Amino acid sequence: MSDAGFVYSGDFDVQHTRELAGRSYFLVDLSGSRFRDCDISHVRFVDCFATDVVIGGDVQRLVVNDVDVTAYVEGELDRRYPERVPIRALRAATEPKADDVRALWRTVRDGWTATVARAEQLPEDVLHERVEDEWSFVETLRHLTFAIDAWASRTILDEERPYHRLGLPAGGYPAGDAAALGLELRARPTYAEAKQAWQSRQAVIDGIVAGVTDAELLRMCTRTPAPGYPEQEVAVHRCLRVVLAEETEHRRYAERDLAVLEGRSG
């Protein structure tokens, strides 16, 4: 679950380097290559063959054969997951409303209720399977546990070490730092154990949003989500936005992979 001192680095030929930045490639065969957690900003593919290419991530502008498809992609994702629109708006909100945040959290919660019910139609062992080396369903719940610990319990509630042992930080987080937080990266919890940990953290968000006020949303939090994160103050509403976005985007990933797992299971 970790390699070369980082969480989920995986089995990659080239890791943690900037030596390839700015390089030019001519008549090079890159077919079958995998890129994970990489910065491919300002990359240009010209006169290339692209069959069955899959791109996923924080795509700010994507042009295919001189056609900017960014708006189409974002629009389709927003159609499938409408909560993405108000979640994005919360990032730059100057006067966020507590009632809006409460409604957003209810929507996210309801979405996960349906996704969990879908997942539980599959056998336990399938929920531990990865699709294209993405997190399994169990690992996804473990990551969301960490996200809430980091962005809610530690930042908003100012708890120094709120981390559940089953939490999984994002890929690239130093494994040594994760261990120092008490995270058991190589743990193999059952689905029920992972679900219980995650739902206990969702209850933390329940408590926060139930009592939050418009004024409280603007309060600045001084504690970072975890050691190694940038030292900066972040408003409560932006911390909650991170949690909302994490829960929404990872539900999208989970549903994408559940469709594959359902096909495998017949």
C-alpha positions in Angstrom: 0.0 0.0 0.0 3.1 2.2 0.0 6.3 2.2 -1.8 9.4 4.3 -1.9 8.3 6.0 1.3 5.0 7.4 -0.2 1.4 6.3 0.2 0.1 4.4 -2.8 3.0 5.1 -5.1 2.4 1.7 -6.6 4.5 -0.2 -9.1 5.7 2.6 -11.4 8.9 2.8 -13.4 9.5 6.5 -12.8 8.4 8.2 -9.6 8.7 11.5 -7.8 10.8 13.4 -10.3 10.8 16.7 -12.3 13.5 15.5 -14.6 11.0 14.8 -17.4 9.4 18.3 -17.3 9.7 20.3 -20.5 11.0 17.3 -22.6 10.1 16.9 -26.2 9.3 13.4 -27.7 9.4 12.5 -31.4 8.5 9.1 -32.8 8.3 7.7 -29.3 6.1 4.7 -28.4 4.2 5.6 -25.2 1.4 3.1 -25.8 0.2 1.4 -22.7 1.8 4.0 -20.4 0.2 4.9 -17.1 0.4 8.4 -15.5 -0.9 8.8 -11.9 -0.9 12.0 -9.8 1.2 13.7 -12.5 1.3 17.3 -13.6 0.6 17.3 -17.4 -0.2 21.0 -17.6 0.6 22.7 -20.9 1.3 19.3 -22.6 0.8 19.2 -26.3 0.1 16.1 -28.4 0.4 16.9 -32.1 -0.2 14.4 -34.9 -0.4 11.6 -32.5 -2.4 8.3 -32.5 -4.8 8.2 -29.6 -7.0 5.1 -29.3 -8.8 4.2 -26.0 -7.2 7.1 -24.1 -8.6 7.8 -20.7 -8.0 11.0 -18.8 -9.3 11.7 -15.3 -8.4 14.4 -12.8 -8.6 18.2 -12.3 -8.9 19.2 -15.9 -9.0 22.9 -16.4 -8.9 23.1 -20.2 -8.9 20.2 -22.6 -8.7 20.7 -26.4 -9.2 17.7 -28.7 -8.5 18.2 -32.4 -8.9 22.0 -32.0 -12.2 21.7 -30.2 -12.3 22.8 -26.6 -14.3 20.1 -24.8 -13.9 21.3 -21.3 -17.4 22.8 -20.9 -19.0 19.7 -22.4 -17.2 17.4 -19.9 -18.0 19.6 -16.9 -21.6 20.0 -18.0 -22.1 16.3 -18.4 -20.5 15.6 -14.9 -22.7 18.4 -13.4 -25.8 16.7 -15.0 -24.9 13.4 -13.4 -24.0 15.0 -10.1 -25.8 18.3 -9.7 -24.3 18.9 -6.3 -21.0 19.7 -8.0 -22.3 23.1 -9.0 -23.0 24.6 -5.5 -19.9 22.8 -4.1 -17.8 24.7 -6.6 -19.5 28.0 -5.8 -18.7 27.4 -2.1 -15.0 27.7 -2.8 -15.2 31.4 -3.6 -18.3 32.4 -1.7 -18.0 35.6 0.3 -21.3 35.2 2.1 -21.9 31.5 2.4 -25.2 30.5 4.0 -25.4 27.8 6.6 -28.8 26.5 5.3 -27.2 26.0 1.9 -24.4 24.0 3.4 -26.9 21.9 5.4 -28.9 21.2 2.2 -25.7 20.3 0.3 -24.6 17.8 3.0 -28.1 16.2 2.9 -27.8 15.7 -0.8 -24.3 14.2 -0.6 -25.5 11.9 2.3 -28.5 10.7 0.3 -26.3 10.0 -2.8 -24.0 7.8 -0.7 -27.0 5.9 0.8 -27.9 4.8 -2.7 -24.3 4.0 -3.6 -23.7 1.9 -0.5 -26.9 0.0 -1.1 -25.7 -0.8 -4.6 -22.3 -1.9 -3.3 -23.8 -4.2 -0.7 -25.4 -6.2 -3.5 -21.9 -7.5 -4.3 -20.0 -10.1 -2.3 -17.6 -8.9 0.4 -14.4 -9.9 -1.6 -15.5 -7.9 -4.6 -15.6 -4.7 -2.4 -11.9 -5.2 -1.9 -11.1 -5.4 -5.6 -9.5 -2.6 -7.5 -10.5 -1.6 -11.0 -7.6 -0.3 -13.2 -5.5 0.1 -9.9 -8.0 2.6 -8.5 -9.0 2.4 -4.9 -11.3 -0.5 -4.0 -14.7 0.4 -2.5 -13.3 -0.4 1.0 -10.2 1.8 0.4 -12.4 4.6 -0.8 -14.3 4.6 2.5 -11.0 4.6 4.3 -9.8 7.6 2.3 -13.0 9.5 3.1 -12.5 8.7 6.8 -9.1 10.4 6.6 -10.5 13.4 4.6 -13.1 14.1 7.3 -10.5 13.7 10.1 -8.2 16.1 8.4 -10.5 18.8 7.1 -13.2 18.7 9.8 -12.0 17.2 13.1 -8.5 18.7 12.9 -9.1 22.0 11.1 -12.6 23.0 12.1 -12.8 21.4 15.5 -9.1 22.0 16.2 -8.3 18.5 17.4 -4.6 17.7 17.2 -4.7 14.0 16.5 -8.2 13.0 15.4 -7.1 10.4 12.9 -8.8 7.0 12.7 -6.2 4.2 12.3 -7.9 2.9 9.2 -7.8 6.3 7.4 -5.9 6.5 4.1 -4.4 9.8 3.0 -4.1 10.8 -0.6 -1.4 9.3 -2.8 2.0 10.9 -2.5 1.6 11.5 1.3 4.9 10.3 3.0 4.3 6.9 4.5 6.4 7.8 7.5 4.3 10.8 8.2 1.2 8.7 7.9 2.5 6.1 10.3 3.4 8.9 12.8 -0.3 9.9 12.7 -1.2 6.4 13.8 -2.5 5.4 10.4 -2.2 1.6 9.6 -1.7 1.7 5.9 -1.3 -2.0 5.5 -4.4 -2.8 7.6 -6.9 -5.1 5.8 -10.2 -4.2 7.5 -13.5 -5.9 6.6 -16.0 -3.9 4.7 -18.1 -3.6 7.9 -15.1 -2.1 9.7 -14.3 0.4 7.0 -17.9 1.4 6.7 -18.2 1.9 10.5 -15.1 4.1 10.6 -16.4 6.2 7.7 -19.9 6.6 9.1 -18.6 7.6 12.4 -16.8 10.4 10.6 -19.9 11.4 8.6 -21.6 11.8 12.0 -18.9 14.4 12.8 -20.0 16.4 9.8 -23.6 15.9 10.8 -22.8 17.6 14.1 -20.9 20.4 12.5 -23.4 21.4 9.9 -26.4 21.0 12.3 -25.1 23.8 14.5 -23.1 26.0 12.1 -24.1 29.6 11.5 -23.5 32.0 8.7 -20.9 33.8 10.8 -19.2 30.5 11.8 -18.7 29.6 8.2 -16.4 32.6 7.8 -14.2 31.8 10.9 -10.6 31.1 9.9 -9.1 27.8 11.0 -5.4 27.9 11.9 -4.6 24.2 12.2 -3.5 22.5 9.0 -5.3 19.3 8.0 -2.2 17.2 8.7 1.6 17.7 9.1 3.1 18.5 5.7 0.1 20.5 4.4 0.7 24.2 3.6 0.7 26.5 6.6 -2.2 28.7 5.9 -5.5 29.8 7.4 -8.7 28.4 5.8 -12.3 29.4 6.4 -14.7 26.9 7.8 -16.8 27.0 4.7 -13.8 26.1 2.5 -12.9 23.2 4.8 -16.5 21.9 4.5 -16.3 22.4 0.7 -13.3 20.1 0.6 -15.2 17.4 2.5 -18.2 17.8 0.3 -16.1 17.7 -2.9 -14.2 14.6 -1.6 -17.4 12.8 -0.8 -19.0 13.7 -4.2 -16.0 13.0 -6.5 -15.2 9.7 -4.7 -18.8 8.6 -5.0 -18.5 9.3 -8.7 -15.3 7.1 -8.9 -17.0 4.4 -6.8 -20.0 4.2 -9.0 -17.8 4.1 -12.1 -15.9 1.1 -10.7 -19.0 -0.6 -9.3 -20.4 -0.8 -12.8 -17.2 -2.8 -13.8 -17.4 -5.0 -10.7 -21.0 -5.7 -11.3 -20.1 -6.9 -14.8 -17.4 -9.1 -13.4 -19.8 -10.6 -10.9 -22.4 -11.3 -13.6 
